[in-house]
Amino acid sequence: MKKPQLRTKIKITIKSLPVSKNIYQNWHWSKKARYLKVIMWEIWAEILRYTLRPKNPIKKAKLTFKLYFGTNRKRDSQNYIAGGLIAVADSLVQLGIIKDDNYKVIGDPIVELYVDKEDPHTEIIIEELKGG
């Protein structure tokens, strides 16, 4: 089986950091909806600023989330996939950047955790794969 080839790479940086699963799962549905809206607006603002939006939604992509926290606390990257990164992936679909956020389209997203005491932020890297 051939390894998919990279076609396009989009990098979006937002100030928000995703909440962990432990927090996200206890939120009321209306709070989750407000959170989604905030994330979507941040992503949309970055897309407009740098004209990053593809002409058509990406059909097959590799997603990498680089989370830069302000403290060096112990964290579990998998808690963010099941938490606030759900809103990020949903935003990418609603904004027409990726076709869907299911396994066939994005596979297993990669979450990398870093420390940046001066500038906590999230980097969303979307790599379009050939054959999508």
C-alpha positions in Angstrom: 0.0 0.0 0.0 1.4 3.4 -1.0 1.9 6.1 1.6 -0.4 9.1 0.8 1.4 12.1 -0.6 1.2 15.6 0.8 -0.6 18.2 -1.4 -1.4 21.2 0.7 -0.4 22.3 4.2 -2.4 24.9 6.2 -1.2 26.2 9.6 -3.7 28.1 11.8 -2.7 29.6 15.1 -5.3 30.6 17.7 -5.0 32.0 21.2 -7.5 29.6 22.8 -6.3 26.4 24.3 -8.7 23.4 24.3 -10.2 22.2 27.5 -9.6 18.7 28.7 -12.2 15.9 28.5 -12.6 16.1 32.2 -13.9 19.6 31.9 -15.7 19.4 28.5 -17.8 16.3 29.4 -19.3 18.1 32.4 -20.4 21.2 30.5 -24.0 21.8 29.6 -24.8 21.5 25.9 -25.3 25.3 25.7 -21.9 26.0 27.1 -20.3 23.6 24.6 -22.2 25.4 21.8 -20.8 28.8 23.0 -17.3 27.3 23.2 -17.6 26.0 19.6 -18.7 29.5 18.5 -15.6 31.1 20.1 -13.2 28.6 18.6 -14.9 28.9 15.2 -14.6 32.7 15.2 -10.9 32.5 16.1 -10.2 30.0 13.3 -12.3 32.1 10.8 -10.4 35.3 11.8 -7.0 33.6 11.0 -8.3 32.2 7.7 -9.4 35.6 6.6 -6.2 37.3 7.8 -4.0 34.9 5.8 -6.5 33.7 3.1 -5.9 30.1 4.1 -9.2 28.6 3.1 -9.0 26.0 0.3 -11.4 26.4 -2.6 -13.1 23.1 -1.8 -13.1 21.2 1.5 -10.2 18.8 1.9 -11.3 15.2 1.4 -8.4 13.5 3.1 -6.2 15.1 5.7 -3.7 14.6 8.5 -4.5 16.9 11.5 -1.8 17.9 14.0 -2.6 19.9 17.1 0.3 21.6 18.8 -0.8 22.9 22.2 1.4 25.4 23.9 0.6 25.8 27.6 1.7 28.6 30.0 2.8 26.1 32.7 4.7 22.8 32.7 2.0 20.9 34.5 1.5 17.1 33.8 -1.1 16.6 31.1 -2.5 13.7 29.0 -2.7 14.5 25.3 -5.6 12.0 24.7 -7.8 14.0 27.1 -7.7 16.9 24.7 -8.8 14.9 21.7 -11.9 13.8 23.7 -12.4 17.3 25.0 -12.0 20.7 23.5 -10.4 19.5 20.2 -13.8 18.2 19.3 -14.9 21.8 18.9 -11.8 22.6 16.8 -12.5 19.7 14.4 -16.2 20.6 14.2 -15.2 24.2 13.4 -12.9 23.0 10.5 -15.9 21.1 9.0 -18.4 23.9 9.5 -16.0 26.5 7.9 -15.5 24.2 4.9 -11.8 23.5 5.4 -12.2 19.7 5.8 -15.0 17.6 4.4 -15.7 15.8 7.7 -14.1 15.0 11.0 -14.6 11.2 10.8 -11.8 8.6 10.7 -11.9 8.2 6.9 -11.2 11.9 6.4 -8.8 12.8 9.3 -7.6 9.4 10.6 -6.1 9.7 14.1 -5.3 13.3 14.9 -1.9 13.9 16.4 -1.7 16.0 19.7 1.6 17.4 20.8 2.0 19.3 24.1 4.6 22.0 24.6 5.2 24.9 27.1 5.3 28.5 26.1 5.1 30.7 29.2 5.1 33.9 27.2 2.5 33.0 24.6 0.1 30.0 25.3 -1.7 29.1 22.1 -2.9 26.3 19.8 -1.5 25.5 16.3 -3.7 23.6 14.0 -1.8 22.0 11.1 -3.9 20.5 8.3 -2.1 18.5 5.7 -4.1 17.5 2.6 -3.3 14.0 1.5 -3.4 12.9 -2.1 -5.9 10.3 -3.0 -8.7 11.9 -1.0 
